[in-house]
Structures are given as C-alpha cells and as structure tokens.
C-alpha cells in the first residue's frame, strides 16, 4: 500500500509542478489553447496518443471486445495504429496545420466558420462539440474508479472528485502546454506499464503458448462461436463483420474528433509532422495493440462475479478482475498507467470544450467585445463548469446520458469527419453540404439510439462516418457554390515555392 500511495503522490505532484511551470505559455489565448503553435513533434505525438487511449479503451473497450472476439480484437489496435494514427497524420497533419494557421482558426468550429464563411456553422459545430464531448468526459471516470476500488478500496465518488480536481488544476494553470508536457510523461508511463502488465498476466497463465492453448479450447459452450473450433484464437475471430465496424469507428473516427484534430493545429512546423507521424504510430501499436491483445485473454479469467443477475457480462469488470491476480507493485503500476491515460484524455476534452464554447459561441455572439484577458478568464471558468458537469453525470449517470456516451464518437465523427477532410482538399465543398453532413451524422447515431434500426451502436457510428463521404460531394454538386476567388485565396496557403540550387538539378540539354 505504501508503494501505491508513493507512486500516486509522485504522479500528482509532478502534474501540478508542470502546470505551474507552463503558466508562462498560457498568458495569451493562442498560448492557452494551442501552446502558441510551437509544440514539438514528440510532445504533439504523445499528446495525440494519450488523448486517443483512455480508461475507456483500457478497461471498457479492451474488456468488452476482447471478450467478444478473442485475440482477433488485436486488429482493433492495429487499425488504431495504422488508420487512426499513421494515415491521420499523413493525410490530415500538414494540411490541417497549414490551413488553420492561414485562417487563424484555433478550434474545429472556428475552421468551419472561416473556411465556409458562415458564423452559423461555427455556432452549430460548437453546440455539437459541447453536447457530445461532455458525456464522453463523464464516461472516463468509470473505468478508473473500478481499478481504484480494486487497489485502495476508495469510494467511487472520492476517486471521481479527486481526479477531476487535479486535472482541472493543471489545465487551468498551464493550458495546452501543461497538458502536452504531462501527456508526454504519462505516455512513457503507459508504454512501460502495458508491457509489464501483459508479461505478468501471460506469465500467470503459464506463458503465451499455454494461454493461447487454453483460449483455443473455449468453443463448445460459447454461442457466439457457433461451434467453430478455436474461434477465439482465429485470425478474424467469431464475428468478423462487427469486428470491422469497431475497427472503423475507433480508427477512422479520430479523424473527425475535435480534441484529436486540434493537435495538428499546435505542432511547431511542417517538418515536425514527419517525426510526429512515426512516434504516434509506434505509440499506438504498443498501447492500443497491447490493450486489445491483453483483453483477448479475458475469457481465461471467467468468474461468477463478472455476470449480472440476468446473466449478461459486466464488460467493465473483465480487465480489473484480470489484474486483481497481479502482485501489489504491478497493480500500483497499472493504477498509474490507467490514471495517466484517463487524465490526459480528460484534460484534452475539457480544454477543447471550454475553448470551443468561448471562442466560437460566446465571443462575438453573446459578448461582442471580449479582451484577450477576458477570453482567458472565461475559458478557465468554463473548464471548472465542464468538470463539475462531468462529475455530476459520472456520479449519477441517467440512462439517456449513459446511452449518449456510447454514441458520442459516432456522432462527432459522423458530423465533422467528411466536411473537415473535404474542406482541406477539395475547393468545391459548399456550405449546404456541411449542414447536410452535420444533420446526417447526428441524425443516424441519435435516431438509432431511440429506434435501434441498426443493431450495434458502434456500427451505426461507423455507417454515419461513411455516409458523410457520400453526402458532402453529392450535396456540393447540387447546391450553390462558394465564391471562387475567395476559395482560391484560401487554398493558396498550400503553395510552397521550392528553389533548387544548380548542384541539385540536372543540367539542361544543349
């Protein structure tokens, strides 16, 4: 217990110290929200990765999908690495950084407002961010609370309040730079922790080969395998189609999440993007691949305590029960690991929510003239408001909010992904097509929550994202075009004149 408490005190102390150190970077709006667009590749890559993977992934998703799909759930981690990280950086990184700097856009709603010259789009996008990010913020507390209860026997409410207070403190003190530096430290903890945990869990099952052998035997009494021998150790698992839906939602979905895309706004230079791409991809392979690989062995830890009275599985309890077999020192490491993942994601979410509501909704609409100092104070105040709301939801989540948390990724990415990506690459995107994509993305996921016309909410989110890629070009072809001259002026930001010296070019033929 002493080791666990010492690890936590060191962790919390370093966070507050970094918040105090980063105050000098948070004296302006650009510094508070984007770190002055001067954040290096290592900090940006780790900030991207730690915002991507939280307790929701480690405890909830890894436990749920590992239980359902066995070792084939590792495909989710691979998809997260190569689609959610590598391709996201390659396709969105440079263009996002260049165009948002040219437009002086600090948030995703701000991008929509300036790229498509529509204040109404900016306001609508900020409302979508607020509605769907706050419940997602509340969901982060749940997985962490289970592990804290396992290690310290601390009440859920105390865990939630302490975590929220500490996160709010360092974000308010240091803004984006504090979160980026903390994310870097937390990312290193996550890398070391996941490797140690996987090794310990497999060792407790007799090693990798023995554990795989045990898992291969589970088929006769599990309905989802349909009698398929070795289903949980097969290449695509017992349910490949639904597995694909999970890969699409959790990988492609990050391309449209404001708290993820905003990392590209802040990176120092175009050159840093190449370095950040490699670091982010390797980080995702280890963390996400490791989480889902670990979750794939969940059925080896089957226990009556993992079932409700109606016989359904408590998926959030799978990973904590698995880890309960570890030595106390390793449990302490796991606590810090999941705490790192959760607080980095939480800090990113509250900073995104507060900056969006301040810059895109309040400034210029509710309050016409806001000084830079006043904008900073409003954002800091809203961080407290968002954290309080998320704590209230986490302490006593209503059924509707609990459902809303599950579809937040699908709704946000379904609304934002296609118009954001087309807006970076295609000059003929129209305002009407952006509105149409907002409507279809939110409509598909929210209506499905009530009418369940798509059985899996995860598949509904994946479909919402893919539909957007059709809606935007079709509506753009049929709706009034934007002023060609203004669009050309915006896209001129990508023009990069390269001057080659005579030593680097072939001589002209005479």
DRENKOL-295662 format. One line per field, with one value per residue (C-alpha): x, y, z; residue in three letters; residue number from 1. Coordinates in Angstrom, 3 decimals, m for minus. Each point is the difference from the previous one (the first is absolute). Layout:
X <- (X/...) .
Y <- (Y/...) .
Z <- (Z/...) .
aa <- (ALA/...) .
i <- (NUM/...) .
//
This chain:
X <- (0.000/2.887/1.455/m3.371/m0.484/3.563/m0.504/m3.216/1.525/2.936/m2.413/m2.319/2.882/1.689/m3.267/m0.530/3.684/m0.286/m3.157/1.864/2.987/m2.234/m1.749/2.355/m1.300/m3.651/m0.048/m1.754/m2.927/2.282/2.354/m2.775/m1.867/2.820/3.261/0.797/0.120/3.520/m0.299/2.646/m0.629/0.627/m2.401/m2.629/0.247/m0.316/m2.834/m1.813/0.534/m0.889/m3.142/m0.925/0.294/m1.623/m1.509/m2.946/2.340/2.080/m2.815/m3.193/0.796/2.881/m2.119/m3.163/1.490/2.665/m2.796/m2.075/2.699/2.946/3.489/m1.447/m0.860/3.688/m1.116/m1.675/3.369/1.655/m2.747/0.442/3.732/m0.047/m3.352/m0.603/3.617/2.208/m2.533/m1.515/3.397/0.883/m3.343/m1.086/3.158/1.687/m3.140/m1.710/3.002/0.480/m3.640/m0.980/3.026/m0.898/m3.632/1.055/m2.354/0.547/m2.759/m1.873/m3.214/2.176/1.385/m3.511/m1.022/2.988/0.476/m3.675/m0.591/m2.912/m0.393/m3.066/2.150/2.450/m2.778/m1.612/3.344/0.794/m3.411/0.680/3.407/m1.519/m2.910/2.063/3.343/m1.300/m1.699/3.089/2.035/m2.210/0.547/3.747/m0.474/m1.739/2.872/2.461/m2.279/m0.162/3.784/0.257/m2.559/2.059/3.285/m0.999/m3.615/m0.745/m3.652/m0.879/m1.119/3.307/1.975/m2.030/0.230/3.763/0.784/m2.170/1.489/3.608/m0.678/m1.742/2.872/2.785/m2.075/m1.089/3.558/1.862/m2.522/1.004/3.731/m0.605/m2.171/2.599/2.912/m2.103/m1.166/3.631/0.786/m3.274/0.676/3.344/m1.734/m2.620/2.648/1.937/m3.145/m1.774/3.103/0.396/m3.684/m0.179/3.117/m1.354/m3.491/1.310/2.562/m2.825/m1.681/3.131/1.425/m1.198/m0.297/m1.823/m2.424/m0.761/m0.570/m2.512/m1.782/m0.232/m1.966/m2.840/m2.632/m2.527/m1.917/0.340/m2.905/1.832/2.511/m2.770/2.074/3.049/3.102/2.579/m2.206/1.552/3.508/m0.893/1.213/m3.322/m1.754/m3.612/m1.678/2.101/m2.707/m0.653/3.743/0.442/m2.576/2.002/3.229/m1.634/m1.588/3.033/2.549/m1.603/m2.062/3.017/0.311/m3.157/0.386/0.802/2.238/2.150/0.170/0.858/3.400/0.967/m0.855/2.659/2.984/3.126/0.730/m0.731/3.313/m1.044/m3.036/2.196/1.673/m3.303/m1.553/2.535/m0.120/m3.807/m0.289/2.495/m1.733/m3.391/1.379/1.315/m2.868/m3.100/1.349/1.115/m3.352/m2.113/2.495/m0.208/m3.807/m0.018/0.919/m2.920/m2.017/2.795/m0.968/m3.696/m1.583/m3.572/0.702/0.179/m3.699/m3.153/m3.089/m1.455/3.118/1.470/3.722/1.330/2.599/1.497/0.874/2.013/3.332/m0.125/m0.688/2.834/2.362/m1.112/2.198/3.164/2.450/m0.662/2.939/m1.343/m3.509/1.507/1.649/m3.313/m1.779/2.496/m0.206/m3.791/0.062/2.451/m2.189/m3.145/1.278/1.739/m3.239/m2.054/2.275/m0.221/m3.795/m0.589/2.484/m1.663/m3.497/0.833/1.971/m2.697/m2.835/1.965/1.487/m2.772/m3.204/0.416/2.543/m1.612/m3.484/m0.987/2.818/1.012/3.236/2.176/3.549/2.641/0.211/m3.754/0.037/2.621/m2.038/m3.176/1.795/1.467/m3.428/m1.624/2.611/m1.313/m3.602/0.675/1.808/m2.836/m2.606/2.015/0.423/m3.757/m0.708/2.655/m1.287/m3.604/m0.224/m3.578/m0.855/m0.232/3.452/1.477/m1.318/1.216/3.539/0.092/m0.849/2.001/2.866/m2.367/m1.981/3.032/1.937/m3.147/m0.678/3.543/2.252/m1.160/m0.452/3.276/2.008/m1.679/0.452/3.765/0.287/m2.926/m0.821/m3.591/m1.384/m3.062/m1.590/m3.138/2.023/1.508/m3.465/m1.225/2.861/m0.625/m3.634/0.691/2.865/m1.979/m3.274/1.213/1.623/m2.646/m3.049/1.614/0.322/m3.805/m1.197/2.884/m0.347/3.714/0.574/3.445/0.484/3.645/m1.000/m2.431/2.879/2.185/m2.837/m0.575/3.647/m0.029/m3.317/1.587/2.540/m2.920/m2.208/2.616/0.912/m3.608/m1.447/2.964/m0.798/m3.647/0.315/1.229/3.778/2.200/1.731/2.727/2.429/m0.191/0.400/3.046/1.463/m0.457/1.596/2.952/1.328/1.153/2.160/3.594/2.573/3.090/3.275/2.600/3.703/1.953/1.713/m3.328/m1.520/0.928/1.767/m2.081/0.600/1.858) .
Y <- (0.000/2.323/m0.499/0.700/3.212/1.135/m0.541/2.014/2.867/0.230/m0.088/2.687/2.192/m0.020/0.987/3.066/0.984/m0.168/2.092/2.694/m0.187/0.381/3.157/2.174/m1.698/0.601/3.793/0.454/m1.695/m1.567/m1.193/m1.390/m1.806/m1.025/0.511/2.877/m2.499/m0.774/m3.568/m2.480/m3.389/m2.153/1.943/0.183/m3.720/m1.027/2.500/m1.547/m3.548/0.594/1.921/m2.953/m2.738/0.391/m2.234/m0.432/m1.892/m1.827/m1.076/0.254/m0.678/m2.448/m1.987/0.048/m0.721/m2.359/m2.032/0.038/m0.553/m1.604/0.633/1.366/3.153/0.853/1.125/2.957/1.088/m0.480/2.073/2.701/0.128/0.008/1.700/2.056/1.158/m0.555/0.903/2.777/1.693/m0.568/1.136/2.663/1.141/2.443/1.350/0.569/1.821/2.213/0.933/0.613/2.255/1.899/0.392/0.813/m2.778/m1.250/m2.639/m2.332/2.105/3.040/m1.841/m0.683/3.614/1.504/m2.622/0.207/3.629/m0.835/1.082/m2.254/m3.040/1.034/0.262/m3.306/m1.830/1.401/m1.197/m3.503/m0.050/1.031/m2.451/m3.052/0.647/0.617/m3.416/m1.644/1.800/m1.519/m3.520/0.186/m0.093/m3.381/m2.243/1.756/m0.248/m3.796/m0.292/2.427/m2.037/m3.124/1.496/2.369/m0.782/3.701/0.978/0.778/3.555/0.910/m1.370/2.017/3.281/m0.224/m0.894/2.830/2.588/m0.877/0.006/3.357/1.466/m0.701/0.845/3.355/0.784/m0.890/m0.505/m2.036/m0.006/m1.473/m2.745/m0.719/m0.347/m2.073/m2.136/m0.721/m1.200/m1.896/m1.600/m1.389/m1.451/m1.598/m1.563/m1.561/m1.005/m1.857/m2.085/m0.956/m0.864/m2.200/m1.897/m0.540/m1.099/m2.511/m1.288/m0.680/m2.176/m2.065/2.091/1.113/m3.438/m1.557/2.950/m0.203/m3.763/0.549/2.680/m2.269/m2.556/2.443/m0.681/m2.685/1.953/3.499/0.809/2.732/m2.529/m2.086/m3.097/1.296/m1.617/2.479/2.986/2.281/m0.617/0.171/2.734/1.874/m1.390/m1.184/3.183/1.703/2.400/1.657/m0.029/2.057/2.514/0.453/0.492/2.673/1.917/m0.021/0.630/2.208/1.766/1.832/1.937/1.905/0.443/3.643/m0.871/m2.177/2.169/3.058/m1.567/0.701/3.687/0.358/m1.846/2.118/m0.428/m2.054/m1.822/m1.068/m1.776/m2.706/m0.766/0.103/m2.462/m2.710/0.581/0.040/m3.230/m1.914/1.264/m1.224/m3.426/m0.567/1.541/m0.834/m3.250/m1.012/0.883/m2.001/m2.876/m0.161/0.180/m2.945/m2.290/1.256/m3.227/m1.888/1.964/m0.883/0.410/0.181/3.556/1.136/m0.694/1.921/m1.715/m0.321/m1.822/2.860/0.697/3.029/0.934/2.819/m2.589/m2.342/1.873/1.012/m3.634/m1.147/2.477/m0.961/m3.091/2.113/0.875/3.267/1.808/m0.749/1.038/3.334/0.360/m0.806/2.635/2.650/m1.292/0.316/3.231/1.389/m1.102/1.402/3.351/0.750/m0.652/1.916/3.045/0.007/m0.235/2.809/2.301/m0.652/0.533/3.233/1.564/m0.898/1.440/3.166/0.780/m1.308/0.571/2.706/2.280/2.127/m1.434/0.356/2.424/2.269/1.402/m2.383/0.935/m2.730/0.016/m0.414/m2.890/m1.765/0.481/m1.268/m3.115/m0.720/0.451/m2.293/m2.692/m0.037/m0.086/m2.903/m1.989/0.557/m1.108/m3.084/m0.888/0.322/m2.244/m2.492/m0.194/m0.673/m0.684/0.026/m2.719/2.502/1.427/m3.479/m0.787/3.336/m0.731/m3.140/1.835/3.195/m1.129/m0.988/3.241/2.306/m1.812/m0.547/3.743/1.356/m2.511/0.269/3.809/0.602/m2.308/1.168/3.589/m0.505/m1.602/0.965/3.537/m0.752/m0.867/2.137/1.301/m2.034/m3.237/0.722/0.592/m3.215/m1.995/1.475/m1.099/m3.536/m0.674/1.053/m1.370/m3.545/m0.478/1.736/m1.511/m3.419/0.523/0.193/m2.290/m2.527/m0.520/m0.898/m2.636/1.170/3.682/m0.410/m1.065/2.943/2.367/m1.612/0.267/3.677/0.769/m1.854/1.583/3.424/m0.741/m0.418/2.817/2.774/m0.444/m0.701/3.064/2.120/m0.812/1.036/3.089/3.592/0.267/2.207/3.047/m1.468/2.846/m0.334/m3.782/0.330/2.489/m2.456/m2.896/2.168/m0.723/m3.397/1.533/m0.565/1.299/m2.243/1.516/m2.551/0.841/m0.901/m2.875/m1.704/0.116/m1.694/2.225/1.139/m1.774/2.125) .
Z <- (0.000/0.776/m3.489/m1.621/1.983/m0.740/m3.747/0.074/1.989/m2.434/m2.927/1.355/1.187/m3.402/m1.704/2.150/m0.337/m3.805/0.136/1.958/m2.362/m3.066/1.221/m2.063/m3.169/0.927/0.242/m3.377/m1.735/m2.639/2.726/2.211/m2.802/m2.373/1.870/m2.368/m2.915/1.158/1.328/m1.152/m1.670/3.084/2.208/m2.756/m0.837/3.637/0.536/m2.981/1.256/3.639/m0.992/m2.240/2.630/3.412/2.674/m2.376/m2.354/2.605/2.318/m2.077/m3.654/0.565/2.448/m2.135/m3.419/1.329/1.581/m3.200/m2.630/1.812/m1.368/m3.255/2.004/m0.507/m3.490/1.710/1.396/m3.388/m1.641/2.653/m0.759/m3.806/m0.730/3.128/0.358/m3.065/m2.724/2.112/0.282/m3.661/m1.465/2.481/1.810/m2.370/m1.649/3.341/1.410/m3.078/m0.675/3.634/0.444/m3.175/1.127/3.593/1.140/3.558/0.184/m2.335/0.055/m0.720/m3.039/m1.323/0.583/m1.828/m2.713/m1.057/1.064/2.262/3.609/0.243/m0.818/2.705/2.595/m1.042/0.109/3.461/1.258/m1.371/1.717/3.328/m0.125/m0.912/1.718/3.524/0.345/m1.487/2.671/2.696/m1.360/0.655/3.769/0.065/m1.061/2.264/3.025/m0.318/0.159/2.912/1.884/m0.705/1.238/2.809/0.862/m0.578/m0.578/m3.605/0.792/1.698/m2.937/m2.516/1.932/0.666/m3.607/m1.334/2.399/m0.877/m3.737/0.217/2.036/m2.488/m3.086/1.459/1.071/m3.198/m2.799/m3.060/0.766/3.471/m1.500/m2.707/2.455/2.377/m2.924/m0.874/3.522/0.238/m3.396/1.177/3.076/m2.260/m2.283/2.874/1.883/m2.823/m0.789/3.678/0.410/m3.128/1.091/3.520/m1.099/m2.547/2.473/2.449/m2.638/m0.617/m2.830/m3.428/m1.656/2.947/0.208/m3.740/0.351/2.811/m2.000/m3.060/2.012/0.745/m2.655/0.882/2.658/m1.499/m2.406/m1.959/m1.375/m1.633/0.764/m1.860/1.550/1.245/m0.883/2.615/m1.327/m3.707/m2.373/m0.298/3.090/0.373/m1.331/m2.743/m1.238/3.355/0.668/m3.188/1.263/3.210/m1.976/m2.197/2.892/2.308/m2.785/m2.639/2.649/1.427/m3.277/0.873/3.766/0.873/2.963/m2.292/m3.127/2.082/0.740/m3.617/0.462/2.690/m1.473/m0.437/m3.717/m3.082/0.456/3.499/m1.476/m1.611/3.326/1.863/m2.463/0.834/3.770/0.111/m2.020/2.159/3.140/m1.268/m0.977/3.520/1.999/m2.028/m1.420/3.486/1.635/m2.442/m0.071/3.796/m0.115/m2.415/2.902/2.136/m0.224/1.766/3.116/m0.105/3.426/1.429/1.203/m3.652/m0.630/0.845/1.386/m3.503/m1.189/m2.062/0.262/1.898/m2.614/2.092/2.632/m2.258/m0.032/3.709/0.994/m2.259/1.675/3.507/m0.338/m0.338/2.814/1.884/m1.631/m3.482/1.036/1.088/m3.409/m1.702/2.083/m1.107/m3.599/m0.198/1.979/m2.579/m2.906/1.567/1.194/m3.310/m1.885/2.562/m0.184/m3.803/0.073/2.517/m1.750/m3.376/1.420/1.851/m2.873/m2.528/2.063/0.803/m3.426/m2.248/1.955/2.638/m1.708/m2.687/0.600/3.640/0.826/m2.877/1.401/1.998/0.899/m0.095/3.787/0.301/m2.506/2.123/3.177/m1.681/m1.315/3.423/1.585/m2.567/0.705/3.572/m1.273/m2.383/2.670/2.487/m2.569/m0.915/3.676/0.607/m2.990/1.081/3.589/m1.006/m3.743/m1.380/m2.525/m2.848/0.727/0.310/m3.487/m1.293/1.191/m2.096/m3.229/0.524/m2.236/m2.793/0.216/0.070/m2.723/m2.082/0.037/m0.337/m1.770/m3.620/m0.206/1.831/m2.259/m3.221/1.186/0.161/m3.434/m2.255/m1.134/m0.996/3.435/0.774/3.196/m0.704/m0.149/3.429/1.461/m1.643/1.491/3.457/m0.307/m1.281/2.425/3.067/m1.390/m0.711/3.407/2.148/m1.726/0.229/3.747/0.245/m2.815/m0.256/m3.749/m0.010/2.659/1.108/0.946/m0.995/m3.513/m0.089/0.735/m2.670/m2.565/0.919/m0.783/m3.325/m1.067/0.465/m2.729/m2.430/1.314/m0.277/m3.705/m1.092/1.765/m1.123/m3.624/0.446/2.216/m0.616/m0.240/2.159/m1.433/m2.220/0.585/3.802/m0.130/m2.260/2.448/2.899/m1.889/m0.976/3.498/m1.291/m2.718/0.961/m2.411/0.005/m1.163/m1.148/m0.277/m3.127/1.835/0.641/m3.475/m3.239/m2.548/m2.939/m3.282/m2.500) .
aa <- (UNK/UNK/UNK/UNK/UNK/UNK/UNK/UNK/UNK/UNK/UNK/UNK/UNK/UNK/UNK/UNK/UNK/UNK/UNK/UNK/UNK/UNK/UNK/UNK/UNK/UNK/UNK/UNK/UNK/UNK/UNK/UNK/UNK/UNK/UNK/UNK/UNK/UNK/UNK/UNK/UNK/UNK/UNK/UNK/UNK/UNK/UNK/UNK/UNK/UNK/UNK/UNK/UNK/UNK/UNK/UNK/UNK/UNK/UNK/UNK/UNK/UNK/UNK/UNK/UNK/UNK/UNK/UNK/UNK/UNK/UNK/UNK/UNK/UNK/UNK/UNK/UNK/UNK/UNK/UNK/UNK/UNK/UNK/UNK/UNK/UNK/UNK/UNK/UNK/UNK/UNK/UNK/UNK/UNK/UNK/UNK/UNK/UNK/UNK/UNK/UNK/UNK/UNK/UNK/UNK/UNK/UNK/UNK/UNK/UNK/UNK/UNK/UNK/UNK/UNK/UNK/UNK/UNK/UNK/UNK/UNK/UNK/UNK/UNK/UNK/UNK/UNK/UNK/UNK/UNK/UNK/UNK/UNK/UNK/UNK/UNK/UNK/UNK/UNK/UNK/UNK/UNK/UNK/UNK/UNK/UNK/UNK/UNK/UNK/UNK/UNK/UNK/UNK/UNK/UNK/UNK/UNK/UNK/UNK/UNK/UNK/UNK/UNK/UNK/UNK/UNK/UNK/UNK/UNK/UNK/UNK/UNK/UNK/UNK/UNK/UNK/UNK/UNK/UNK/UNK/UNK/UNK/UNK/UNK/UNK/UNK/UNK/UNK/UNK/UNK/UNK/UNK/UNK/UNK/UNK/UNK/UNK/UNK/UNK/UNK/UNK/UNK/UNK/UNK/UNK/UNK/UNK/UNK/UNK/UNK/UNK/UNK/UNK/UNK/UNK/UNK/UNK/UNK/UNK/UNK/UNK/UNK/UNK/UNK/UNK/UNK/UNK/UNK/UNK/UNK/UNK/UNK/UNK/UNK/UNK/UNK/UNK/UNK/UNK/UNK/UNK/UNK/UNK/UNK/UNK/UNK/UNK/UNK/UNK/UNK/UNK/UNK/UNK/UNK/UNK/UNK/UNK/UNK/UNK/UNK/UNK/UNK/UNK/UNK/UNK/UNK/UNK/UNK/UNK/UNK/UNK/UNK/UNK/UNK/UNK/UNK/UNK/UNK/UNK/UNK/UNK/UNK/UNK/UNK/UNK/UNK/UNK/UNK/UNK/UNK/UNK/UNK/UNK/UNK/UNK/UNK/UNK/UNK/UNK/UNK/UNK/UNK/UNK/UNK/UNK/UNK/UNK/UNK/UNK/UNK/UNK/UNK/UNK/UNK/UNK/UNK/UNK/UNK/UNK/UNK/UNK/UNK/UNK/UNK/UNK/UNK/UNK/UNK/UNK/UNK/UNK/UNK/UNK/UNK/UNK/UNK/UNK/UNK/UNK/UNK/UNK/UNK/UNK/UNK/UNK/UNK/UNK/UNK/UNK/UNK/UNK/UNK/UNK/UNK/UNK/UNK/UNK/UNK/UNK/UNK/UNK/UNK/UNK/UNK/UNK/UNK/UNK/UNK/UNK/UNK/UNK/UNK/UNK/UNK/UNK/UNK/UNK/UNK/UNK/UNK/UNK/UNK/UNK/UNK/UNK/UNK/UNK/UNK/UNK/UNK/UNK/UNK/UNK/UNK/UNK/UNK/UNK/UNK/UNK/UNK/UNK/UNK/UNK/UNK/UNK/UNK/UNK/UNK/UNK/UNK/UNK/UNK/UNK/UNK/UNK/UNK/UNK/UNK/UNK/UNK/UNK/UNK/UNK/UNK/UNK/UNK/UNK/UNK/UNK/UNK/UNK/UNK/UNK/UNK/UNK/UNK/UNK/UNK/UNK/UNK/UNK/UNK/UNK/UNK/UNK/UNK/UNK/UNK/UNK/UNK/UNK/UNK/UNK/UNK/UNK/UNK/UNK/UNK/UNK/UNK/UNK/UNK/UNK/UNK/UNK/UNK/UNK/UNK/UNK/UNK/UNK/UNK/UNK/UNK/UNK/UNK/UNK/UNK/UNK/UNK/UNK/UNK/UNK/UNK/UNK/UNK/UNK/UNK/UNK/UNK/UNK/UNK/UNK/UNK/UNK/UNK/UNK/UNK/UNK/UNK/UNK/UNK/UNK/UNK/UNK/UNK/UNK/UNK/UNK/UNK) .
i <- (1/2/3/4/5/6/7/8/9/10/11/12/13/14/15/16/17/18/19/20/21/22/23/24/25/26/27/28/29/30/31/32/33/34/35/36/37/38/39/40/41/42/43/44/45/46/47/48/49/50/51/52/53/54/55/56/57/58/59/60/61/62/63/64/65/66/67/68/69/70/71/72/73/74/75/76/77/78/79/80/81/82/83/84/85/86/87/88/89/90/91/92/93/94/95/96/97/98/99/100/101/102/103/104/105/106/107/108/109/110/111/112/113/114/115/116/117/118/119/120/121/122/123/124/125/126/127/128/129/130/131/132/133/134/135/136/137/138/139/140/141/142/143/144/145/146/147/148/149/150/151/152/153/154/155/156/157/158/159/160/161/162/163/164/165/166/167/168/169/170/171/172/173/174/175/176/177/178/179/180/181/182/183/184/185/186/187/188/189/190/191/192/193/194/195/196/197/198/199/200/201/202/203/204/205/206/207/208/209/210/211/212/213/214/215/216/217/218/219/220/221/222/223/224/225/226/227/228/229/230/231/232/233/234/235/236/237/238/239/240/241/242/243/244/245/246/247/248/249/250/251/252/253/254/255/256/257/258/259/260/261/262/263/264/265/266/267/268/269/270/271/272/273/274/275/276/277/278/279/280/281/282/283/284/285/286/287/288/289/290/291/292/293/294/295/296/297/298/299/300/301/302/303/304/305/306/307/308/309/310/311/312/313/314/315/316/317/318/319/320/321/322/323/324/325/326/327/328/329/330/331/332/333/334/335/336/337/338/339/340/341/342/343/344/345/346/347/348/349/350/351/352/353/354/355/356/357/358/359/360/361/362/363/364/365/366/367/368/369/370/371/372/373/374/375/376/377/378/379/380/381/382/383/384/385/386/387/388/389/390/391/392/393/394/395/396/397/398/399/400/401/402/403/404/405/406/407/408/409/410/411/412/413/414/415/416/417/418/419/420/421/422/423/424/425/426/427/428/429/430/431/432/433/434/435/436/437/438/439/440/441/442/443/444/445/446/447/448/449/450/451/452/453/454/455/456/457/458/459/460/461/462/463/464/465/466/467/468/469/470/471/472/473/474/475/476/477/478/479/480/481/482/483/484/485/486/487/488/489/490/491/492/493/494/495/496/497/498/499/500/501/502/503/504/505/506/507/508/509/510) .
//
